Amino acid sequence: MEILEQMGAEGHEQLVMVSDAGSGLKAIIAIHDTTLGPACGGTRIWPYKSEQEAIRDALRLSRAMTYKAAAADLPLGGGKGVIIADSHTEKTEALVRAYGRFVDTLGGRYLTTTDVGSTGRDMEYIKQETDYVVGLPINSGGSGDTSIMTGLGVYMGMKACAKEAWGMESLTGKTVAVQGFGKVATHVVQHLMKEDAVVVVTDVFGDALDRARDMGLTVVKPDDIYGVDCDIFSPCALGGVINPKTIPQLRCKVVAGGANNQLLSDADGEELHHLGIVYGPDYIVNSGGIINAEAEIGRKYNPDRAREKTERIYETTERVIAISKIEEIPTAKAADRLAEDRLKSVRGIRRVYRPT
């Protein structure tokens, strides 16, 4: 499918390709839908194998952000920035600031924040070039590390799924297999440990596994995590991990995690539903980060307000499960229905966000 044809089919408004020879910047900014407000989404720094792969990721992730913001009842649309680079070896201040200058040219239609490969320090660099950035460190007047609220939200969504699966929200004694042990997963696990859950983790990076062992957690090889005999499987790494190859390996009753785009295709959500596995749709349970970032837009950041709104993820997950049961559809489709109904209701009075 041609890029413009794909954008039209999926409702994307804008795709921006940017390049800066001096810093070596090669980046893509995708704006999906600004019906509810300016597009907001993280900047991912990743060594994509091709420009086409980076474009596909930006388009896919920006669409997910629209649905995430809509379902979380936020006045934001969906966007995503991707920088084609290895964040460990190629990221520099010059590259990040050059990116910030391009964000500024969009005049507020896109607000950026952290994502895989980018940090609060990077947001401070971007802030030197544009005001259209959120997720700044607290000591810079921002909302700080978005992974804290993301982790809380995943935990709340997990509890709502547990209530559906076992009739009670308690995770005490439940075994949770966590795929990926980065910042979000670490915060999820801290909540689980306080509730005396049993946690098994894996990661592709040795230092992450060392941290897990230091916390007294059981560690398994990356390929073995799918077959762990557990109550909850929690994908907290990259997307597409719930697919025809992995689903037959799962030994759980709930899937709920922090990764984006966990289902490789809609058919995989259908299969989980058919198997009786309760799926907490990713953009529902991992929306704590964008909720936290939104709490600093146009006002002084209030952590209590951000936490209270993040805890509502429990109720939103319950609403999604209820729609799934009433309409006899997978929870992934039920989540889409929830988000699309809000977007449809607002489109009658507003279509495209234009900064004032």
VONU-777170 format. One record per residue (C-alpha): residue in one letter; x, y, z. Coordinates in Angstrom, 3 decimals. Layout:
VONU-777170
res:x:y:z
A:X:Y:Z
...
end
This chain:
VONU-777170
res:x:y:z
M:0.000:0.000:0.000
E:1.304:3.495:-0.887
I:2.011:5.796:2.073
L:-0.696:8.375:1.259
E:-3.195:5.599:0.629
Q:-2.334:4.062:4.003
M:-2.630:7.438:5.729
G:-6.050:8.002:4.217
A:-7.259:4.536:5.134
E:-6.162:4.925:8.775
G:-7.176:8.557:9.215
H:-3.728:10.133:9.459
E:-3.536:13.890:8.936
Q:0.173:14.545:8.432
L:3.545:12.863:7.971
V:6.722:14.944:8.244
M:10.168:13.746:7.119
V:13.044:15.760:8.578
S:16.788:15.773:7.986
D:19.686:17.819:9.345
A:23.099:17.209:7.786
G:25.042:18.964:10.535
S:23.813:16.717:13.347
G:23.057:13.626:11.256
L:19.382:13.787:12.186
K:16.972:11.626:10.220
A:13.515:11.624:11.738
I:9.816:11.197:11.052
I:6.885:12.836:12.806
A:3.413:11.380:12.298
I:0.227:13.176:13.304
H:-2.760:10.873:13.285
D:-5.853:12.738:14.525
T:-6.240:16.128:16.225
T:-10.013:16.121:16.718
L:-9.656:16.255:20.508
G:-6.616:18.538:20.665
P:-2.948:18.786:19.710
A:-1.243:15.517:18.834
C:0.890:14.211:21.678
G:3.267:11.274:21.684
G:6.779:10.268:22.578
T:9.902:10.431:20.481
R:11.372:6.991:19.900
I:15.088:6.747:19.087
W:15.707:3.411:17.429
P:18.121:1.984:14.786
Y:15.446:1.115:12.220
K:16.634:-1.073:9.363
S:15.008:1.168:6.758
E:13.078:4.392:6.308
Q:10.012:2.331:5.410
E:10.180:0.491:8.731
A:10.484:3.812:10.605
I:7.515:5.278:8.722
R:5.353:2.247:9.461
D:6.248:2.458:13.150
A:5.507:6.194:13.345
L:2.135:5.768:11.633
R:1.179:2.771:13.743
L:2.224:4.345:17.040
S:0.605:7.718:16.323
R:-2.730:6.025:15.649
A:-2.430:4.137:18.930
M:-1.798:7.439:20.725
T:-5.048:8.882:19.344
Y:-6.981:5.952:20.748
K:-5.051:6.045:24.021
A:-5.799:9.729:24.612
A:-9.437:9.350:23.563
A:-10.076:6.370:25.847
A:-8.324:8.140:28.738
D:-10.665:11.144:28.296
L:-7.793:13.555:27.552
P:-7.975:16.713:25.379
L:-5.237:15.398:23.089
G:-4.798:13.795:19.698
G:-2.273:11.192:18.626
G:1.225:11.744:17.306
K:4.611:10.072:17.301
G:8.171:11.007:16.496
V:10.871:8.525:15.555
I:14.558:9.284:15.145
I:16.530:6.761:13.122
A:19.581:6.257:15.349
D:21.054:4.018:18.026
S:20.347:5.801:21.301
H:23.366:4.130:22.921
T:25.970:5.166:20.344
E:24.558:7.851:18.015
K:22.440:10.127:20.187
T:24.001:13.559:20.760
E:22.840:16.918:22.097
A:23.115:18.379:18.595
L:20.927:15.651:17.094
V:18.235:15.999:19.759
R:18.193:19.800:19.585
A:17.965:19.706:15.785
Y:14.924:17.478:16.200
G:13.447:19.996:18.635
R:13.760:22.745:16.034
F:11.693:20.693:13.593
V:9.064:20.019:16.267
D:8.843:23.781:16.717
T:8.052:24.321:13.026
L:4.782:22.445:13.526
G:3.572:25.324:15.674
G:2.027:23.247:18.461
R:0.179:20.647:16.389
Y:2.567:18.081:17.886
L:3.750:17.892:21.503
T:6.593:15.477:22.147
T:7.703:13.580:25.236
T:9.878:10.596:26.134
D:9.717:7.126:24.614
V:12.080:4.227:23.984
G:15.594:5.615:23.624
S:14.813:9.134:24.852
T:15.096:10.558:28.360
G:14.116:13.514:30.485
R:17.517:15.014:29.732
D:16.723:14.805:26.019
M:13.473:16.665:26.676
E:15.489:19.425:28.341
Y:17.575:19.732:25.174
I:14.397:19.873:23.087
K:12.985:22.522:25.433
Q:15.877:24.792:24.452
E:14.486:24.770:20.898
T:10.706:24.615:21.402
D:7.962:24.972:23.999
Y:6.073:22.042:22.480
V:7.482:19.408:24.822
V:6.138:17.707:27.948
G:7.552:15.117:30.323
L:10.334:17.417:31.485
P:12.135:16.563:34.744
I:10.441:17.870:37.877
N:13.386:20.167:38.600
S:12.738:21.776:35.215
G:9.088:22.412:36.027
G:7.734:19.310:34.334
S:5.919:16.139:35.335
G:9.046:14.016:35.536
D:9.513:10.382:34.642
T:6.377:9.185:32.819
S:7.264:5.552:33.538
I:6.167:5.955:37.175
M:2.527:6.620:36.282
T:2.670:4.194:33.368
G:3.689:1.464:35.799
L:0.887:2.396:38.198
G:-1.644:2.313:35.368
V:-0.521:-1.118:34.173
Y:-0.868:-2.382:37.729
M:-4.404:-0.941:38.037
G:-5.410:-2.437:34.692
M:-3.957:-5.767:35.771
K:-6.113:-5.730:38.902
A:-9.262:-4.999:36.893
C:-8.451:-7.939:34.591
A:-7.822:-10.147:37.624
K:-11.269:-9.275:38.955
E:-12.794:-10.486:35.687
A:-10.668:-13.654:35.575
W:-10.922:-14.766:39.216
G:-13.704:-12.701:40.760
M:-11.340:-10.646:42.910
E:-8.780:-7.955:42.191
S:-6.153:-9.180:44.651
L:-2.847:-10.230:43.071
T:-1.476:-11.777:46.258
G:0.051:-15.138:45.406
K:-0.534:-14.674:41.675
T:2.417:-15.436:39.387
V:3.195:-12.683:36.876
A:5.597:-13.282:33.966
V:7.080:-9.951:32.896
Q:8.661:-9.638:29.456
G:11.158:-6.784:29.489
F:12.529:-5.195:32.643
G:12.960:-1.542:31.752
K:11.668:1.474:33.649
V:7.943:0.791:33.261
A:8.261:-2.882:34.162
T:10.345:-2.018:37.210
H:7.562:0.193:38.562
V:4.942:-2.458:37.788
V:6.976:-5.064:39.639
Q:7.401:-2.806:42.661
H:3.611:-2.627:42.993
L:3.345:-6.398:42.527
M:5.958:-7.099:45.185
K:4.082:-4.920:47.697
E:1.072:-7.160:47.091
D:3.157:-10.342:47.513
A:2.776:-11.511:43.931
V:5.310:-13.974:42.493
V:7.290:-12.352:39.673
V:9.283:-13.982:36.856
V:11.121:-11.683:34.436
T:13.207:-11.697:31.302
D:15.075:-9.105:29.247
V:17.562:-9.027:26.391
F:19.950:-6.813:28.368
G:22.168:-8.322:31.037
D:22.169:-5.270:33.315
A:18.373:-5.412:33.511
L:18.522:-9.062:34.546
D:21.163:-8.226:37.148
R:18.766:-5.664:38.648
A:16.018:-8.275:38.689
R:18.236:-10.778:40.499
D:19.236:-8.119:43.018
M:15.520:-7.652:43.759
G:15.180:-11.404:44.384
L:13.185:-12.090:41.218
T:13.274:-15.280:39.168
V:14.921:-14.768:35.775
V:14.385:-16.828:32.615
K:15.714:-16.660:29.047
P:13.820:-14.386:26.620
D:12.390:-17.233:24.545
D:11.230:-19.078:27.672
I:9.023:-16.321:29.102
Y:5.992:-17.256:26.980
G:5.821:-20.770:28.403
V:6.115:-19.808:32.075
D:3.287:-21.336:34.092
C:1.733:-18.121:35.363
D:-1.521:-16.326:36.081
I:-0.674:-13.123:34.226
F:1.607:-12.549:31.235
S:2.824:-8.950:31.117
P:4.488:-7.743:27.886
C:6.593:-4.706:28.768
A:9.050:-4.613:25.857
L:8.334:-3.972:22.159
G:5.166:-4.712:20.204
G:3.820:-7.633:18.193
V:4.698:-10.222:20.845
I:1.171:-11.672:21.000
N:1.003:-13.574:17.726
P:0.215:-17.008:16.241
K:3.644:-18.316:17.288
T:3.501:-17.194:20.926
I:-0.179:-17.578:21.823
P:-0.043:-21.422:21.884
Q:2.818:-21.160:24.397
L:0.944:-18.973:26.894
R:0.010:-20.546:30.230
C:-2.002:-17.698:31.743
K:-5.512:-16.351:32.270
V:-4.662:-12.651:31.836
V:-2.469:-10.647:29.448
A:-1.767:-7.083:30.611
G:1.424:-5.101:30.176
G:3.113:-1.828:29.351
A:4.254:-2.495:25.767
N:2.570:-0.709:22.865
N:0.827:-2.637:20.069
Q:1.144:-6.008:21.766
L:-1.126:-7.785:19.281
L:0.516:-8.517:15.952
S:-2.917:-8.398:14.309
D:-6.602:-8.144:15.189
A:-6.839:-11.905:14.729
D:-4.591:-12.376:17.759
G:-7.072:-10.475:19.930
E:-9.801:-12.741:18.569
E:-7.733:-15.799:19.501
L:-7.149:-14.624:23.085
H:-10.900:-14.024:23.383
H:-11.631:-17.500:21.990
L:-9.240:-19.067:24.508
G:-10.862:-17.250:27.433
I:-7.754:-15.202:28.212
V:-8.640:-11.757:29.569
Y:-6.663:-9.186:27.583
G:-6.123:-5.716:29.026
P:-5.801:-3.660:25.813
D:-2.364:-2.084:25.770
Y:-3.346:1.516:25.132
I:-5.899:1.323:27.934
V:-3.654:-0.043:30.684
N:-0.455:1.771:29.677
S:-1.998:5.246:29.364
G:-0.597:6.479:32.694
G:2.358:8.098:30.946
I:0.284:10.315:28.674
I:-2.073:11.089:31.555
N:0.916:12.224:33.598
A:2.313:14.338:30.763
E:-1.058:15.973:30.059
A:-1.191:17.119:33.679
E:1.592:19.640:32.972
I:0.139:21.157:29.779
G:-0.907:24.745:30.347
R:-0.768:24.494:34.131
K:1.503:23.773:37.076
Y:2.011:20.033:37.346
N:-0.052:18.444:40.119
P:1.122:14.902:40.963
D:-1.994:14.136:43.005
R:-4.219:15.009:40.044
A:-2.095:12.839:37.751
R:-2.213:9.896:40.152
E:-5.976:10.170:40.630
K:-6.576:10.164:36.867
T:-4.130:7.283:36.383
E:-5.937:5.191:38.990
R:-9.102:5.581:36.901
I:-7.491:3.123:34.446
Y:-9.013:0.445:36.687
E:-12.519:1.779:35.921
T:-11.762:2.260:32.223
T:-10.550:-1.330:31.959
E:-13.759:-2.474:33.644
R:-15.779:-0.479:31.070
V:-13.894:-2.134:28.225
I:-14.476:-5.600:29.678
A:-18.183:-4.794:30.099
I:-18.483:-3.707:26.438
S:-16.673:-6.892:25.422
K:-19.151:-9.054:27.310
I:-22.284:-7.198:26.228
E:-21.357:-7.087:22.546
E:-19.526:-10.429:22.568
I:-16.392:-8.968:21.015
P:-12.716:-9.156:22.049
T:-11.571:-6.537:24.551
A:-9.226:-5.078:21.916
K:-12.226:-4.238:19.735
A:-14.174:-3.045:22.779
A:-11.376:-0.582:23.570
D:-11.483:0.708:19.988
R:-15.240:1.136:20.298
L:-14.818:3.212:23.463
A:-12.227:5.499:21.844
E:-14.033:5.804:18.501
D:-17.321:6.743:20.158
R:-15.628:9.698:21.880
L:-13.879:10.811:18.693
K:-17.124:10.583:16.726
S:-19.019:12.640:19.300
V:-16.502:15.510:19.089
R:-15.975:15.511:15.301
G:-19.356:17.143:14.892
I:-18.004:20.349:16.397
R:-14.272:20.107:15.604
R:-12.117:18.382:13.018
V:-8.476:19.449:12.843
Y:-6.540:21.170:15.629
R:-5.110:24.535:14.659
P:-3.049:26.369:17.292
T:-4.364:29.796:18.221
end
